[in-house]
Amino acid sequence: MNKGELIDAVADRAQVTKKQAEAVITATIDSIMEAVSEDEKVTLVGFGSFEARDRKEREGRNPKTNEKMIIPATKVPAFSAGKLFKEKVASKK
C-alpha cells in the first residue's frame, strides 16, 4: 500500500473526502517526523512508537575500491511495533 492507497482507504473508512484524508495523513506524518527529529519519542498505543536512535561510528568498505573507510556516527529514525500490531500480523498466517 502506498500513500495514495492509504489516503483512499482512510477516506472510505472515515467517510471524508480524499482531500481531507490527505491533509490529515500528511499532517500526522509531518508531526511525527518533526517530533522524532527533535529527539522526542512518539507513541501510538497499540500501533507502535517512533524514536531517534544513535548509530555508532563504524568501519566500512567502499564497494567500488574495497578501501576501508570510517562511517561517522549519526542518528537514525526507528519504529517499534506495538503489542496489538504484532498480534494482528502474527494472526494473519
SVG drawing of the C-alpha trace seen along z (x, -y; Angstrom):
<svg xmlns="http://www.w3.org/2000/svg" viewBox="-19 -19 61 38">
<polyline fill="none" stroke="black" stroke-width="0.4" points="0.0,0.0 1.4,-3.4 0.4,-6.8 -2.3,-7.3 -3.9,-3.9 -3.7,-4.8 -5.5,-8.1 -8.2,-6.2 -8.6,-3.7 -8.8,-6.3 -11.3,-8.4 -13.5,-5.4 -13.3,-4.3 -13.7,-7.8 -16.3,-8.8 -14.5,-12.0 -13.2,-13.4 -9.8,-12.2 -8.6,-15.8 -9.5,-15.9 -7.9,-12.4 -4.7,-13.5 -4.5,-16.7 -4.8,-14.6 -2.4,-11.9 0.2,-14.5 -0.2,-16.5 0.2,-13.3 3.4,-12.2 4.9,-15.7 4.2,-15.9 5.8,-12.5 8.9,-13.4 9.3,-16.8 9.0,-15.3 11.4,-12.5 13.9,-14.9 13.8,-16.9 14.7,-13.7 11.2,-13.2 9.6,-9.7 6.1,-9.4 4.0,-6.6 0.7,-5.5 -0.7,-2.9 -1.4,0.4 0.3,-0.7 3.9,-1.4 6.5,-4.0 8.8,-6.2 12.1,-7.5 15.6,-8.6 18.4,-6.1 22.1,-6.7 24.2,-4.8 27.9,-4.5 30.8,-5.3 31.9,-2.1 34.3,-0.8 33.0,-0.1 34.3,0.5 33.9,-1.4 32.2,1.2 33.9,-0.1 37.5,-0.2 37.2,2.2 39.1,-0.5 38.4,-0.8 36.6,-3.9 35.1,-5.2 31.3,-5.7 30.6,-8.6 28.2,-8.3 24.6,-9.5 21.0,-9.5 18.5,-7.3 14.7,-7.0 13.4,-3.8 10.0,-2.2 8.9,0.4 5.6,2.1 3.2,2.2 1.7,5.3 -1.7,5.2 0.1,4.5 2.4,7.5 -0.5,9.8 -2.6,8.7 0.3,9.5 1.1,12.8 -2.6,14.0 -2.6,13.5 -0.8,16.7"/>
</svg>
